[in-house]
Structures are given as structure tokens and as C-alpha cells.
């Protein structure tokens, strides 16, 4: 197996379950434990693996998931980076330059966030996520 294939297979397995042990990965992929450990370290060093996190089910937690398409200045984008309710920020093309994925604990926090955009005269469209159909299954 080539270096690239080993890394891709290891990533695939870790995406399925980030708690899989090195021994179990070794067995599943038919790669020695020392090679698995070395490849994981390379992936971490290269910044490909940034951390090991759980994937909570937002709907089961009764949280509000809202997505905004916005036209924001660089200054406003920097402000948004520190907002605790923003899950992800993406620069996008077309009329809107930013996709803002938010998770709010309640409607009050959602309204406060929306009002802050209005106050700063940010042009935006908003949408609520009503059903999760497929989520983050890259490489699985």
C-alpha cells in the first residue's frame, strides 16, 4: 500500500469512529500498529487531522440551527469569528460573500444575533435547518 492510500484509509476509519484504537485500525486495515501510529502522527502534523470530536445530533438536543447568507465587510467577518453561536463560517462566491452556520440554544439568542446583523446593516437571507438528511460523511 502506498503512503497516500494508508493515510486515506486511516482517515476514512477515523471519520467513522474517531475513538477507534490504533490496534483496531491496524487489524481492520492490515497495517502494522507502528505504521498506523506514524501515519496518524503525520496527519496531525500536516494539519489534516485537527482534533477528535463527537458529532452531536442538533435536532435531538432541541437546538436551533439557522443558516445565513450574508454580504459582510472584512471587519464584520472578524467580529463574527468570535460569536459563540456560529458553528461554521465560509467565504462563498456570488452576491453574498459569507455563509454563516449557527446553532442557538433558544429563540432569544437567535433573535439577538439576527438583530445584530440588522443593526450593522448587513444584507442577509436566513433559513432554518428543519431536517438533517446527510451530514459530514466525507471519506466514509
C-alpha positions in Angstrom: 0.0 0.0 0.0 1.3 3.5 -0.8 1.7 6.3 1.8 -1.3 8.1 0.3 -3.6 5.1 0.4 -2.6 4.3 4.0 -3.4 7.9 5.1 -6.7 7.9 3.2 -7.9 4.6 4.7 -6.9 5.7 8.2 -8.8 8.9 7.7 -11.8 7.0 6.4 -11.9 4.8 9.5 -11.3 7.7 11.9 -14.2 9.6 10.3 -16.5 6.6 11.0 -15.3 6.5 14.6 -12.6 8.8 16.0 -12.4 6.6 19.1 -11.1 3.6 17.2 -7.8 2.3 18.8 -4.6 2.0 16.9 -4.7 -1.7 17.4 -8.2 -2.0 15.9 -7.2 0.2 12.9 -4.2 -2.0 12.4 -6.3 -5.1 12.4 -9.0 -3.6 10.1 -6.6 -2.2 7.6 -4.0 -4.9 7.7 -1.3 -2.4 8.6 1.2 -2.7 11.5 0.3 -0.7 14.6 3.5 1.2 14.4 2.7 2.3 10.8 -0.8 3.3 11.8 0.6 5.4 14.7 3.1 7.0 12.4 0.5 7.8 9.8 -1.8 9.3 12.3 1.0 11.5 13.7 1.8 12.6 10.1 -1.8 13.5 9.5 -1.8 15.5 12.8 1.5 17.2 12.0 0.3 18.1 8.5 -2.9 19.7 9.9 -5.1 17.2 8.2 -6.4 15.9 11.5 -7.2 18.9 13.7 -8.8 17.2 16.6 -11.1 14.4 17.7 -14.6 15.5 18.4 -18.1 14.0 18.8 -20.8 14.8 16.3 -23.9 15.8 18.3 -27.3 15.4 16.9 -28.6 19.1 16.9 -32.2 18.1 16.5 -32.2 15.7 19.4 -30.7 18.4 21.6 -33.6 20.7 20.7 -31.2 23.4 19.4 -32.0 25.9 16.7 -29.8 25.5 13.5 -30.0 28.6 11.3 -28.0 29.4 8.2 -27.4 32.9 6.9 -26.2 34.0 3.5 -24.7 37.5 4.1 -22.8 40.3 2.4 -20.2 41.3 5.1 -17.2 43.5 5.3 -13.9 42.1 6.4 -14.3 43.9 9.8 -17.7 42.2 10.3 -16.3 38.8 9.4 -13.6 39.2 12.0 -16.3 40.2 14.6 -18.4 37.1 13.7 -15.4 34.8 14.2 -15.8 35.3 18.0 -19.5 34.6 18.2 -20.1 31.5 20.3 -23.3 30.6 18.4 -21.5 30.4 15.0 -20.7 26.8 14.1 -19.0 27.5 10.8 -18.1 30.5 8.6 -17.5 30.0 4.9 -16.4 32.6 2.2 -18.6 32.0 -0.8 -19.0 33.4 -4.3 -21.8 35.3 -5.9 -23.8 38.1 -4.4 -23.4 37.0 -0.8 -19.8 36.5 0.3 -20.4 34.6 3.5 -22.3 31.5 4.6 -22.9 31.5 8.4 -24.0 28.3 10.0 -25.3 28.9 13.5 -26.6 26.8 16.4 -28.6 28.6 19.0 -29.8 27.3 22.4 -33.1 29.2 22.1 -35.1 31.6 20.0 -34.0 34.6 22.2 -30.3 34.1 21.2 -31.3 33.7 17.5 -33.3 37.0 17.6 -30.4 38.8 19.2 -28.0 37.5 16.5 -30.4 38.5 13.7 -30.9 41.9 15.3 -27.1 42.5 15.5 -26.9 41.8 11.7 -29.8 44.3 11.1 -28.2 46.9 13.4 -24.9 46.6 11.5 -26.8 47.0 8.2 -25.6 43.6 7.0 -27.6 42.3 3.9 -28.6 38.7 4.5 -31.0 35.9 3.9 -31.8 33.4 6.6 -33.0 29.9 6.7 -33.8 27.3 9.4 -32.5 23.8 9.1 -35.6 21.7 9.5 -34.2 18.2 8.9 -30.8 16.7 8.7 -30.6 14.5 5.6 -26.9 13.8 5.4 -24.0 15.1 7.5 -20.3 15.1 7.2 -19.7 11.8 5.7 -16.6 12.8 3.6 -14.3 9.8 3.1 -16.7 7.4 4.7 
